[in-house]
Amino acid sequence: MVTTCKPLLTRQQKDLLINGYVRDTANDFLPTVLIQVVHLFYNHLRSLKLEHDHLDEFLFLSKPMVTETFSINSFPLYRDIKFRMGVYPNGIRKNQRDSIEFYIKLKSMNEALERITCYYHMFEQHTQSEWKGVASLSLNEYVVWSPYLMRLSQCQQLATYANLNALFFSCDIKILALQFKNGRRTQVARHMLMNQHESYTWNVTDTLQLRQRPLQRRQFGSCLFSPNFGGTNQDNWCVKYYPEGIKRDDFRGAVFIRLLRTPPKVKTLRCRYCIYEIVDDACAERIVEEIKDFSHAAANVSHGYWLKKLSVHCSGDGVGVMQQLRRHAFQVHIDVLEIFDFEDRSVPVEQWTQFGVTRFAPF
């Protein structure tokens, strides 16, 4: 049996909350544009809070929880695009017992549409579990995060012995493009340019401190994401790091570069990428350097390599106890070598700017 929960706040409730706060604190002098930005942010974010009876039913009676359907924009083109969020205590798919799986599902859209492309950022506040990427969805298709991010047994223990009184799931959804049944493709996100040469340093230590959770004990499958980076909007790439590996039998950790948003005319990017790791005061150590194709159409959105675990002990259940590090960081360098359009034709370099890839970095 599936229990339906209302999203924590509806769009109308968010609007009323924001308007009331602005009037109370800014005396009506807050710029209209800034108010619109605040509305835009809150209206993209959807949340599902499990507490009281719903939390007990979820954790101890294994009842899945889903939200009502919701839209993310009131404009006519988006009005019929509706999603549903849900969370399953023992996985959506078979053989996923003890896996808490959080998903978003496309439930309705305009009859003229065949698919939509959207950016998603899924998060659970108490455990700091996170998953993000870009997906192309047709009707009733869904995105689900890794089955190893959250364990039901761990949450049961927290609720029993550590006063866990709520789980707070949220998802930021942004529609990037619409694919119509007649073959037409429309980019609806704001204009962007991608850098031909991109460099970025992610300080993992800062990420953990910002979340105010040391996460000293990690299991296989636990994952950390860097902030998004790259291009005019800082939304082309991110780094994904598995400190204890992806699966139970992995004896090494793993790090990946993940493609997020691409220019609207570009189907595939052929890139040379390089990842370096920095631990405390040691010199940067190169983890991987290779040439790979990145493409949402071919599901080649992540490439990376194995690296040494930083845990000082790993018990039989796959739990690692992390070292106390002054600094742990990854440096990434990405060079776009070739781009391909949606007809799989290589684009001449002199036309790259027309396709949204520029060498005039940095942004």
N, C-alpha and C positions, 0 to 999 in steps of 0.2 A: 504493500500500500504506500502511495506517495502522498505526502502532506504538502499542501500549497500554502506558502507564506507570502504576505505582501512585501514588496520592497520596503526598505526602511523609510524612505521618503519618496513620495511621488513628485513628478515635475512641478505640479501646482503648489505642493507644500514647500518645495525648495524655493520657488519664486517668492512665495509669501514670506518665507524665513529671511531670504536675502533682502527683500524690499524693506521689511521691518527693521532689520539690523542697520541698513544704510540710513533710514530716516532717523533712527534713534541715536546713532553715533556720529553721523556726518552732517547733521542739520541741513540735509538736502543740497549740500555743496559738493558732493562727490561727482566727478565727471561722468557723464552718461556712458562714454566709451568704456570707462573702467567698470561700471556696473554691468555692461554687456559682457565684458570679459569674465567677470565673476559668474554671471549666469551661465555662460558657455561652459566653463569648467565644471560646475556642479551638475549641469544637465547632461554631461557626458558620463558622469560617474554613477553607477548603479550599485546597490548594496543589499545584502541579505544578512540579517542578524539573527542568530539562533540563541535563545535564552529561555530560562524557566522550563516549561513543559516541552517546548519544541527542542531544546537542547537535550533533555533527558531522553526523549523519544528517538532523537537522532543517534546519540551515543550508546544507549543501552537497549533500545528496541530495534535498532538498525533500520529506522524509517528514513527514506530519502526525503529531501526538502526541495521544493521548487518555488520560484516566484510566479506571479502573474506575468503575462506578456507585457512588454513595454516598448515604446519607441524612444529614439534618442534625438529626434528633431521634428518640429512641427511643420516644416516646409512641405509643400504638396508632393515633391519628388520623393521625400523620405517618409511621408505620413503612413504609408502601408508597410514600411519595413519595421518589423517587430521582432524582438528577441525574448528569450526566456533564460534565466539562470537557474541552475540547480546544483545540488551537492549530494553525493551518494556515499554512505558510510562504508560500504564494502565494494566499491568500484562499480562503474557502469558495465564494464565488460566482465566476462568470465575469468576465473583464476586471478582475481584481484582482491581477495579477502584481505582485510585490515588496511586497505588503501582508501583514504578519503579523496574522492575525485570531484573536482569543481569544474563545471562546464558552462558554456553559453551556446545557445541553439537558435538558429534563424527559423522563426515560426511562421512568418508571413511576409510577402512583398508584392509589389505591383505586378500584375500579370504580364506586363511587357518586359520584365526583367528576367534574365536567366541566372545571373550570379551577382554577388557583390563582393568587393574586396574591402576588408576592414582591418584596422589596427586594434589589438586588444591587449590589455594589461590587467591581469588577474592577481588578487592579493588577499591574504588572510592576516588580520592584524595581530592576533595573539601569538601565533607561531612564526610570523614574518615570512610565510610561504609566498612565493612570487612566481609568475609565469607570464611571458609576453611574447608577442610576435605579430605577424601579418598573415591573414588567412583569406582564401577565396571560398565563399560559401554559396551553395544553392539551397533551395528550400528544404528545411528539416535536417540540414547538415549541422554539425556542431564542432566546437573546439573544446578539448578537455586537457587539463594540465597533467603533468607526469604522475603516474600512480605511486611514485615513491616520495612525493613531497610531504605528505601528511599521513601519519599512521593513526588508525582508530584506537588501537590499544594505548598509545601514548596519551591521547586526549582523554580517554577513560580514566587513566591514572591521574591526570591533572585535575579532572573534575572530582575525583574521589579524595585525593590527598592534598591538592594544592589550591583548592578554592577557585578552579576555573568555572566562571559563571556565564560565559558567553563566547561564541565564535562569530567573528565579524568578517564576512566575505564581501569583496567589492570587485568591480570590473569597470575599467574605462574602455569604452568602445568608440572608435572614430571611423566613419565610412570614408574610404579613400577613392573608390572607383565603382562605377556601375557598368555591368555588361548586359546589353539588351539582346533579346532573342533574334533580332534582325542583324546581329553582328556588330552593331555600333557600341563603342566603348567610350564612356564619359568619365573624365577625371573630375572629382568633386572636392577634393582636398585643396588647400591653398597651394600656390605655385612654389616650387622648390628647385634648387640646383644641387647636384652632387659633386663633390670634389674628386678630381681625377687622382689626386694623391692625398691620403688621409693618415694622420698620426694621432694617437690618443693614449693617455696613461690613466689607468684605473687603479686607484689606491683602495684595495680591498679592506684594509684596516679602517679607513675613513667610513666606508659603507657600513661596517659592523657597528662603529661608534655612533653613527647617525641614527641607526635603528635602536640604539640603547639596549641591544641584546648581544652579549658576547658570543653566544652560540658555540661554547667550547666543546660541546658534544654533538657530533654530526653523524648521521647514518648514510649509508650508500644511497644515492638518489637525491640527497639534499642538494639544493642548487642555489647559487647566487647570481644575480644579474647586475651588470654595470649600468650606470645612467646611459641613456641614448646619446649618440654623438654622430657628427658628420653632416656636412652640407649647410645650407642656409638656415634650415630649421632644426638642426641638431637631432635628426630623426632617421638617419640612414642605417645605422649599425648599433649593435650592442655586443658585449662580451658575456658569455655564460660559463660559469665555473662550477665544477662538481668536486669539492674537496676530497670526498671519500669514494669517488667513482660513480658510475651510473647504475650498475647492477651489483648484486650481492658478491659475486665472485671476482669483481674487479680488484686487482691488487695495486692499481694506480689511480690517481685522480685524473681529471680531464678538463680542458679548457677549449672553448669554441668561439669563433667570431660568427655572429648571427646577423643575417641580412634582414632589415626591417623594411623601410620604404625605398622604392626606386622611382626615378623619373617616369612619367606616364607613358612615354613612347618606348621605353626600354624593357625588353623581356628577360635578357640574360646579360650578366656581367662576367667577363673573364678577368680574374684578378690575381695578382701576386700578393700574398699576405704573409706577414711575419709576426710571431708572438714571442715576446721576451718576458721572463719572470724575474722579479727582484724580491729577495728575502733579506730583511734587515739591512746590513751594510755591505752585503756581497754585491759583486758586479752583476749586471743584468745577464741572465743566461737564456740563450735562444732555445725555445721549445720546438718551434716548427717554422719552416719557410717553404712554401710551395705555391704552385699555380693551380687554381680551381675555378670552376664555373659556379656562380651564385644565381639562382633563379627560383622565384615562387612558382612559376609554371611547372618546373620539373621537380619541385619539392627539394631542391638543393639550396636550402637557406642557411645551413650551418656547416662549417668546416673547422677542424681543430685537431688536437693531438693529446696523447697521454702525458702526464707529468708525475713526478714523485709526490706521494702524499706527505702532508706536513703534520700528520697526527703522530704522537709519540707512543700511542697504544691503540690497538684495534681489537676489540673482543670478538668472540665468536658470533655475536648477533650483528656484526657490521657497524658497531658504534666506535667512532674515533674520538680520542681526547686530544684537542688541539694544543699546539705549543703557544706560549705567550710570545708574540712577535711585535717588535717595535714598528716594523713596516712590512707589508706584503702587497705587492703591486704587479700589474701586468702592463707592458707597453705593446701596443699593436701598431703596425704600419700596413696600409692597404694601398696598392697601386692598381688602378683600372687599366688593363692592357687592351681590351677589346670589348665592344658592346654590340648587341644584336637586337634587332627590332622584332615585332610580333610575327613577322614572316620568316624569322630565323636568318635574316640577312645581316652580314657584318656591316656596320656603319663606318664609312670613311672618317678618319680623324678630324678632317676639316669641317665635318657636320656635327661633331659631338655637342657643341654648344646648343644647337637647335634641338638636340635630344635631351638636354638638361644635364650634361656632364661637362664640367669646366675645369681647366687647369689653373684658373686664377684664384688659387687658395692663398691664405687661409680665410675661412669665414668665421 
